[in-house]
Amino acid sequence: MTAGAMLTVLGAAPAGSAARVAAVLGGGVLPVAVCRAGGIAGFAIQGRAWPQHRPALRAALVRAASASAFLPADPRHALCEASAWPRVIAAAAGPLAEALMRDGGTQQWEVTIAPGGHRVSAADIATQVRSALAPHVLGFRLRWTRSGLVLTVLLPRSAARGVAGAVVALAGRFGGAVAVEGPLPPLAFSAFRLERAESATVERAWSMLALRDRTDHADLARRWRGLAFALDPARAGGRLPLRPLREARHAYRLLRGLSEGLGARPFRRDEVLALSGTTVAVPTAREPRAQPRAMVPT
């Protein structure tokens, strides 16, 4: 592979499922490269693939979600230099394994309701679908696209088959007005992102967690837990803004992703700052029982 060549990372699965997932992902446009580290395997294809092969990649992710627990990479933040990829996966093996255990078994379904052409409004159809699925779901997202109103639903794998049947039955009531796609991995809820760790961002993360100049992984986790408790909106009856908690969570995950590459020993601030400019895989936390967000154009 040429120097500076890029990969599009598709996601991660348990190492024991690597061969099966590689086979189903590789049934599409481009060959899949597999990188194993610890208990996980990462999957990628050459080039900047999403702009050129979006339908094929979506179909590949449907196959992956059906074949195994699978944690997707965010398509908007999935590019990685091929030469750096083994290091990125190795450094993130611990955090990605935890995220896989927590969210890799969930599945995403998308219900698209075409605008106009039917007696019931798109918003009313979305409300009926939500009501039918509410006892089973882990989260909702709602947005407008050029194709219509899209209701994105997160389900546990154990509930997916029965609930998917219910969605299809509801879709049948409205004829061609409703299209259902799934299962997908949890792209809208738990996708990890590849991020270039800029020095200013690393400095800000270190300060946010009030770390000493020399620390270790246990202290990093302890500082994060204390900050998460202090910033939890539930402590103030939901009146605290959610953004500071999200920023603190991201700071922790960024620093953990960088420091994992230094091994299990204690590490210094300047050692972590020296890793600025490298690519880090940062898992995304899924908010519990997420409520539908406001509908915005995409």
Backbone torsions as a table, in degrees:
resi	resn	phi	psi	omega
1	MET	NA	136.6	-175.2
2	THR	-69.3	153.7	178.4
3	ALA	-61.4	137.8	-179.6
4	GLY	80.3	3.2	178.8
5	ALA	-63.7	146.9	-177.2
6	MET	-108.3	150.4	172.6
7	LEU	-119.1	149.4	167.7
8	THR	-103.5	113.5	-179.9
9	VAL	-80.0	130.8	-178.7
10	LEU	-94.7	-34.4	-178.9
11	GLY	159.8	-167.2	-177.7
12	ALA	-138.3	151.0	178.5
13	ALA	-141.4	165.4	174.6
14	PRO	-58.3	142.5	-177.3
15	ALA	-56.6	-34.5	-179.7
16	GLY	-65.9	-18.2	179.4
17	SER	-101.2	6.5	-170.6
18	ALA	-57.6	-47.4	-176.3
19	ALA	-64.6	-42.3	-179.0
20	ARG	-65.7	-44.4	-178.7
21	VAL	-68.0	-41.1	177.9
22	ALA	-59.8	-37.6	-179.5
23	ALA	-65.9	-43.2	-177.8
24	VAL	-75.7	-34.0	176.7
25	LEU	-68.7	-36.2	-176.0
26	GLY	-78.7	4.3	179.0
27	GLY	-81.0	6.5	-175.3
28	GLY	-109.1	-131.2	-167.7
29	VAL	-79.1	-44.4	-171.0
30	LEU	-124.1	151.3	176.9
31	PRO	-66.9	147.4	-176.1
32	VAL	-101.5	132.3	174.5
33	ALA	-97.2	137.8	-177.6
34	VAL	-115.7	134.2	176.5
35	CYS	-128.3	118.2	-178.9
36	ARG	-98.6	141.6	176.5
37	ALA	-154.3	120.4	-178.7
38	GLY	59.3	-128.1	-177.3
39	GLY	-93.5	9.4	-177.3
40	ILE	-123.9	166.3	170.9
41	ALA	-132.5	134.4	176.1
42	GLY	-102.2	150.6	-175.7
43	PHE	-128.1	135.9	-178.2
44	ALA	-150.1	162.3	173.4
45	ILE	-131.3	159.6	-174.9
46	GLN	-71.2	147.2	170.9
47	GLY	84.2	-175.4	177.4
48	ARG	-93.1	84.1	-161.8
49	ALA	-81.9	-31.2	-172.9
50	TRP	-61.7	-43.3	179.7
51	PRO	-62.2	-31.2	-175.1
52	GLN	-93.9	-27.6	-169.6
53	HIS	-130.0	33.1	-174.1
54	ARG	-55.5	-50.6	-179.6
55	PRO	-60.1	-41.0	179.9
56	ALA	-66.3	-38.0	179.6
57	LEU	-71.0	-37.8	175.1
58	ARG	-60.7	-43.1	178.7
59	ALA	-63.8	-38.1	178.6
60	ALA	-65.1	-38.1	179.3
61	LEU	-69.3	-33.5	173.5
62	VAL	-59.4	-44.7	179.4
63	ARG	-64.5	-40.0	-179.8
64	ALA	-64.7	-42.5	-179.3
65	ALA	-64.1	-29.4	178.8
66	SER	-79.9	-24.2	-172.2
67	ALA	-90.6	-26.5	-170.6
68	SER	-166.9	163.7	163.8
69	ALA	-57.5	135.2	-173.6
70	PHE	-151.3	128.7	177.8
71	LEU	-108.0	115.2	-174.3
72	PRO	-82.0	157.0	166.9
73	ALA	-88.1	143.7	177.9
74	ASP	-65.1	118.7	-178.1
75	PRO	-56.2	-25.0	-179.9
76	ARG	-79.1	-15.6	-177.0
77	HIS	-139.2	58.6	-171.9
78	ALA	-121.4	3.3	-176.5
79	LEU	-86.8	141.4	-178.4
80	CYS	-149.0	140.1	173.2
81	GLU	-64.7	134.5	-176.6
82	ALA	-58.1	-37.3	-178.7
83	SER	-67.3	-26.1	-177.2
84	ALA	-91.8	-14.7	-170.2
85	TRP	-58.8	-47.1	178.9
86	PRO	-56.7	-39.9	178.7
87	ARG	-66.5	-40.7	-179.3
88	VAL	-61.4	-46.2	-179.2
89	ILE	-67.0	-41.3	-179.9
90	ALA	-63.4	-43.1	-179.0
91	ALA	-67.7	-29.3	-176.4
92	ALA	-97.2	5.0	-174.0
93	ALA	-57.0	-43.2	-180.0
94	GLY	-65.3	-56.1	178.8
95	PRO	-59.8	-38.8	-179.5
96	LEU	-69.9	-34.7	176.8
97	ALA	-63.6	-41.1	177.5
98	GLU	-64.4	-43.9	179.6
99	ALA	-64.9	-37.5	176.7
100	LEU	-62.1	-43.2	-179.6
101	MET	-64.6	-36.1	-176.7
102	ARG	-80.0	-44.5	-169.0
103	ASP	-123.3	-10.9	-174.1
104	GLY	-66.1	-22.0	179.3
105	GLY	-87.9	0.4	177.8
106	THR	-86.8	159.4	-179.4
107	GLN	-132.1	145.9	180.0
108	GLN	-108.6	134.2	173.8
109	TRP	-121.7	144.9	-180.0
110	GLU	-122.6	124.6	178.7
111	VAL	-109.6	112.9	-179.4
112	THR	-103.2	124.9	-177.5
113	ILE	-110.4	113.1	-176.5
114	ALA	-66.4	144.0	-179.9
115	PRO	-75.4	138.6	174.5
116	GLY	67.0	177.9	174.5
117	GLY	79.9	6.8	177.5
118	HIS	-146.2	160.3	-171.1
119	ARG	-69.6	-30.2	-177.6
120	VAL	-101.5	141.0	-179.6
121	SER	-67.1	157.0	178.8
122	ALA	-58.9	-40.1	179.8
123	ALA	-64.5	-38.2	178.3
124	ASP	-67.1	-39.5	177.3
125	ILE	-63.3	-43.7	178.6
126	ALA	-60.5	-38.6	178.6
127	THR	-64.2	-40.6	178.5
128	GLN	-65.4	-41.6	178.4
129	VAL	-63.9	-45.4	179.1
130	ARG	-58.4	-45.2	-178.2
131	SER	-62.8	-39.5	-179.4
132	ALA	-67.3	-32.4	-174.7
133	LEU	-96.2	-13.5	-171.4
134	ALA	-49.1	-41.1	-178.3
135	PRO	-66.3	-16.5	-171.6
136	HIS	-107.6	-23.4	-165.7
137	VAL	-82.4	156.9	173.3
138	LEU	-100.1	-19.1	179.8
139	GLY	-173.8	156.7	176.5
140	PHE	-127.2	152.1	164.0
141	ARG	-136.6	145.8	-177.7
142	LEU	-136.3	129.1	-178.8
143	ARG	-153.9	156.7	173.6
144	TRP	-93.8	139.1	171.8
145	THR	-131.9	179.1	177.2
146	ARG	-64.8	-25.9	-179.8
147	SER	-82.5	-14.8	-178.9
148	GLY	137.4	-159.7	179.1
149	LEU	-86.5	125.7	-177.1
150	VAL	-112.1	121.3	173.6
151	LEU	-102.3	113.5	179.8
152	THR	-101.0	127.9	-170.7
153	VAL	-122.6	133.7	175.8
154	LEU	-105.1	127.8	-176.1
155	LEU	-129.9	149.0	167.2
156	PRO	-68.7	145.7	-178.1
157	ARG	-55.4	-37.0	-177.0
158	SER	-63.0	-27.2	-177.6
159	ALA	-97.6	-8.6	-167.3
160	ALA	-62.9	-42.5	-173.5
161	ARG	-64.3	-49.7	-179.4
162	GLY	-65.4	-40.5	-178.7
163	VAL	-70.4	-37.4	177.2
164	ALA	-60.6	-38.6	177.0
165	GLY	-62.8	-37.9	178.5
166	ALA	-66.1	-38.9	178.6
167	VAL	-64.7	-43.9	179.6
168	VAL	-61.9	-40.5	178.6
169	ALA	-63.6	-42.2	177.0
170	LEU	-63.3	-39.9	178.9
171	ALA	-61.4	-37.2	-179.8
172	GLY	-62.5	-29.2	179.9
173	ARG	-66.9	-23.5	-176.2
174	PHE	-112.7	16.4	175.1
175	GLY	59.2	-135.4	-176.8
176	GLY	-76.3	3.4	-177.9
177	ALA	-72.5	-21.7	-172.3
178	VAL	-124.8	131.4	174.5
179	ALA	-122.8	142.0	-177.1
180	VAL	-120.7	132.0	176.4
181	GLU	-126.6	134.1	176.7
182	GLY	158.1	176.4	-3.3
183	PRO	-78.4	144.2	170.4
184	LEU	-110.0	158.8	166.5
185	PRO	-63.5	166.9	-172.7
186	PRO	-76.1	64.6	-175.6
187	LEU	-60.3	-40.7	-175.3
188	ALA	-85.1	-5.7	-171.3
189	PHE	-122.6	-41.8	-169.3
190	SER	-135.7	18.9	-179.3
191	ALA	-68.0	138.6	174.2
192	PHE	-87.0	158.0	-177.7
193	ARG	-122.1	147.3	172.3
194	LEU	-93.7	128.1	-171.1
195	GLU	-136.1	135.8	173.7
196	ARG	-81.3	120.9	-174.5
197	ALA	-81.8	95.1	178.7
198	GLU	-75.2	148.3	-173.5
199	SER	-60.5	-39.6	-179.6
200	ALA	-64.7	-36.9	179.1
201	THR	-68.0	-39.7	178.4
202	VAL	-65.0	-45.0	177.8
203	GLU	-57.3	-46.2	-178.4
204	ARG	-64.4	-39.8	179.2
205	ALA	-64.3	-41.4	-179.9
206	TRP	-62.6	-43.6	179.8
207	SER	-67.7	-39.7	-177.7
208	MET	-60.1	-37.2	-179.9
209	LEU	-89.5	2.7	176.0
210	ALA	51.9	47.7	-178.8
211	LEU	-82.9	149.1	173.7
212	ARG	-73.9	169.3	-179.7
213	ASP	-63.6	-28.6	176.9
214	ARG	-124.6	125.6	-176.3
215	THR	-144.7	-172.1	177.4
216	ASP	-146.9	178.3	-175.4
217	HIS	-64.9	-35.8	-179.4
218	ALA	-66.1	-42.8	179.5
219	ASP	-68.1	-37.3	176.7
220	LEU	-58.5	-46.1	179.7
221	ALA	-66.5	-37.6	-179.0
222	ARG	-66.2	-42.7	178.4
223	ARG	-63.7	-40.1	179.1
224	TRP	-64.0	-43.5	-179.3
225	ARG	-62.4	-41.3	178.7
226	GLY	-64.3	-41.5	179.4
227	LEU	-69.1	-39.2	178.0
228	ALA	-61.7	-39.2	178.0
229	PHE	-64.8	-44.2	-177.1
230	ALA	-66.5	-31.4	-175.0
231	LEU	-97.7	-1.1	-176.5
232	ASP	-64.0	118.5	-179.2
233	PRO	-58.9	-26.8	-178.6
234	ALA	-63.8	-24.6	-179.0
235	ARG	-68.3	-23.3	179.9
236	ALA	-111.9	30.8	179.1
237	GLY	65.1	27.8	179.3
238	GLY	82.7	7.5	-175.7
239	ARG	-86.4	-20.1	178.5
240	LEU	-74.2	144.1	177.1
241	PRO	-68.2	151.4	-177.9
242	LEU	-82.9	-22.7	-173.8
243	ARG	-58.2	-46.0	179.8
244	PRO	-58.5	-37.4	178.2
245	LEU	-65.2	-42.6	178.7
246	ARG	-62.9	-40.9	179.5
247	GLU	-66.0	-39.5	178.3
248	ALA	-67.0	-39.8	177.9
249	ARG	-62.1	-43.1	179.2
250	HIS	-64.2	-40.7	178.3
251	ALA	-59.4	-45.1	179.1
252	TYR	-61.5	-46.6	-175.6
253	ARG	-69.5	-33.9	175.4
254	LEU	-64.4	-49.0	-179.6
255	LEU	-65.7	-36.1	177.8
256	ARG	-66.2	-42.4	179.2
257	GLY	-60.6	-38.6	178.0
258	LEU	-72.3	-45.4	-173.8
259	SER	-72.5	-24.3	177.6
260	GLU	-57.9	-33.1	-180.0
261	GLY	-70.3	-10.0	179.0
262	LEU	-92.4	-1.1	179.8
263	GLY	89.5	-169.3	-173.7
264	ALA	-85.7	-9.2	-175.9
265	ARG	-73.3	164.3	171.1
266	PRO	-60.6	155.3	-177.6
267	PHE	-139.1	158.2	-177.8
268	ARG	-104.0	159.5	179.4
269	ARG	-58.9	-43.2	-177.4
270	ASP	-67.8	-27.2	176.0
271	GLU	-67.5	-40.1	178.9
272	VAL	-70.6	-41.2	178.7
273	LEU	-63.0	-31.1	178.6
274	ALA	-64.9	-17.9	178.5
275	LEU	-89.0	1.5	177.2
276	SER	-57.3	144.0	-177.8
277	GLY	94.7	-11.4	177.2
278	THR	-86.4	162.1	179.7
279	THR	-91.4	136.8	-177.7
280	VAL	-127.1	139.7	172.3
281	ALA	-91.2	117.8	-174.8
282	VAL	-115.3	110.4	176.9
283	PRO	-64.0	151.3	177.8
284	THR	-104.6	134.0	179.1
285	ALA	-83.4	133.6	174.2
286	ARG	-85.3	128.9	176.5
287	GLU	-71.7	133.5	-178.8
288	PRO	-64.6	135.1	176.9
289	ARG	45.8	54.1	-177.8
290	ALA	-60.0	139.1	177.5
291	GLN	-89.9	157.2	178.5
292	PRO	-59.9	135.9	177.6
293	ARG	-85.7	163.8	178.3
294	ALA	-59.9	146.5	-179.2
295	MET	-76.4	122.4	179.8
296	VAL	-129.9	149.3	177.7
297	PRO	-66.4	145.6	175.3
298	THR	-132.3	NA	NA
